[in-house]
Amino acid sequence: MKNTLLASTALVALAGAAAAEVSWGGSFDLGYNSLDGFYWEGGLTVSGAMDLDNGLSVGFSMDASFLWSSSYNIFDSTYISWNSYEVFLKSDTAGLYFGNTDTAADMHWDGVSGMEQGFNDVDDADDNGAEAILRGEVTFGSVSAALSYELTGGTTVTPMEALQLGATAEVGAATIIFAYQDADNYDGEAMGIAAKMSFGGADLHVAYAEGDVDTSVGFGVSYPVGPVTIGAAYAMNDIADDAWELTADYASGPITVGVGFDSTDDWWLDGSYDMGNGLVFNAGIATAGDDYYAGAEMDLGGGASAFISYNTSDEVGGPEYNEGTEVGVSFTF
């Protein structure tokens, strides 16, 4: 059943692609890392859509990535993978999506940082044994809602399971968010409701979620003071430890600085300076002072750039540089 479903979907997508406007895009990096040697990596995206005569549109999108370094065999397909695929049929107010796509609750839910209870995403669905997501969406006025199922194959399991619901509504100055997932999801059953609004220049955020993982309540606020935006978040969890976070972000002209501290005794400092000629410098401290990084990126025009960086650990800090000293070029098309 799985092969039939996927094959039928692929045929529909390819049939539409023949008459659709198809676009291609991607990126490519070539560089040298002091720990891993020479490498190249990149990604490729393909998408297409066409309008039908009845007001509907059909389309598809696919995203692949590849990686090679001195430690790998360039012909080893293990390092070439499809990250996502999606085919859809939609109108102005509704849509049906199939593939490695967002689950309904995860795409709508917006909890406060530190809340232990959340909702499963497409990666969790993969861990749950799903082979695809089927999601329906509808918009009515200021309300948008979605329903999704995980699809599985074979004859010994339910072909459609792991129901999720998600909805967002604009009510006056507030945005109200609802999410639900049933017990067949990877982390079990969960329900949540959240609200976001602006008041007196401050952005306010409150959320509640309960489920098989935990029961969590979160409060968040951010407030601009001149070029500085101050943020705070606090989450109370029944099982996990309570969590809080304080942040301050400064942006003025070519300079940006961000600093933060949280309940795990972690703190960080990120900074950047834009020279105005395409050259940007980045530097910072992470992991409560145990790690630090520095780097520079030069825009060469036409989607090309050159970079050099150093990081004491892999992907820590704002730019998430790789560990070690690295130099290379990047192309986006």
Rosetta blueprint (number, residue, H / E / L):
1 M L
2 K H
3 N H
4 T H
5 L H
6 L H
7 A H
8 S H
9 T H
10 A H
11 L H
12 V H
13 A H
14 L H
15 A H
16 G H
17 A H
18 A H
19 A H
20 A L
21 E E
22 V E
23 S E
24 W E
25 G E
26 G E
27 S E
28 F E
29 D E
30 L E
31 G E
32 Y E
33 N E
34 S L
35 L L
36 D L
37 G E
38 F E
39 Y E
40 W E
41 E E
42 G E
43 G E
44 L E
45 T E
46 V E
47 S E
48 G E
49 A E
50 M E
51 D E
52 L L
53 D L
54 N L
55 G L
56 L L
57 S E
58 V E
59 G E
60 F E
61 S E
62 M E
63 D E
64 A E
65 S E
66 F E
67 L E
68 W E
69 S E
70 S L
71 S L
72 Y L
73 N L
74 I L
75 F L
76 D L
77 S H
78 T H
79 Y H
80 I E
81 S E
82 W E
83 N E
84 S E
85 Y E
86 E E
87 V E
88 F E
89 L E
90 K E
91 S L
92 D L
93 T L
94 A E
95 G E
96 L E
97 Y E
98 F E
99 G E
100 N L
101 T L
102 D L
103 T L
104 A H
105 A H
106 D H
107 M H
108 H H
109 W L
110 D L
111 G L
112 V L
113 S L
114 G L
115 M L
116 E L
117 Q L
118 G L
119 F L
120 N L
121 D L
122 V H
123 D H
124 D H
125 A H
126 D H
127 D H
128 N L
129 G L
130 A L
131 E L
132 A E
133 I E
134 L E
135 R E
136 G E
137 E E
138 V E
139 T E
140 F E
141 G L
142 S L
143 V E
144 S E
145 A E
146 A E
147 L E
148 S E
149 Y E
150 E E
151 L E
152 T L
153 G L
154 G L
155 T L
156 T L
157 V L
158 T L
159 P L
160 M E
161 E E
162 A E
163 L E
164 Q E
165 L E
166 G E
167 A E
168 T E
169 A E
170 E E
171 V E
172 G L
173 A L
174 A E
175 T E
176 I E
177 I E
178 F E
179 A E
180 Y E
181 Q E
182 D L
183 A L
184 D L
185 N L
186 Y L
187 D L
188 G L
189 E L
190 A E
191 M E
192 G E
193 I E
194 A E
195 A E
196 K E
197 M E
198 S E
199 F E
200 G L
201 G L
202 A E
203 D E
204 L E
205 H E
206 V E
207 A E
208 Y E
209 A E
210 E E
211 G E
212 D L
213 V L
214 D L
215 T E
216 S E
217 V E
218 G E
219 F E
220 G E
221 V E
222 S E
223 Y E
224 P E
225 V E
226 G L
227 P L
228 V E
229 T E
230 I E
231 G E
232 A E
233 A E
234 Y E
235 A E
236 M E
237 N E
238 D L
239 I L
240 A L
241 D L
242 D L
243 A E
244 W E
245 E E
246 L E
247 T E
248 A E
249 D E
250 Y E
251 A E
252 S E
253 G L
254 P L
255 I E
256 T E
257 V E
258 G E
259 V E
260 G E
261 F E
262 D E
263 S L
264 T L
265 D L
266 D L
267 W E
268 W E
269 L E
270 D E
271 G E
272 S E
273 Y E
274 D E
275 M L
276 G L
277 N L
278 G L
279 L E
280 V E
281 F E
282 N E
283 A E
284 G E
285 I E
286 A E
287 T H
288 A H
289 G H
290 D L
291 D E
292 Y E
293 Y E
294 A E
295 G E
296 A E
297 E E
298 M E
299 D E
300 L E
301 G E
302 G L
303 G L
304 A E
305 S E
306 A E
307 F E
308 I E
309 S E
310 Y E
311 N E
312 T L
313 S L
314 D L
315 E L
316 V L
317 G L
318 G L
319 P L
320 E L
321 Y L
322 N L
323 E L
324 G E
325 T E
326 E E
327 V E
328 G E
329 V E
330 S E
331 F E
332 T E
333 F L
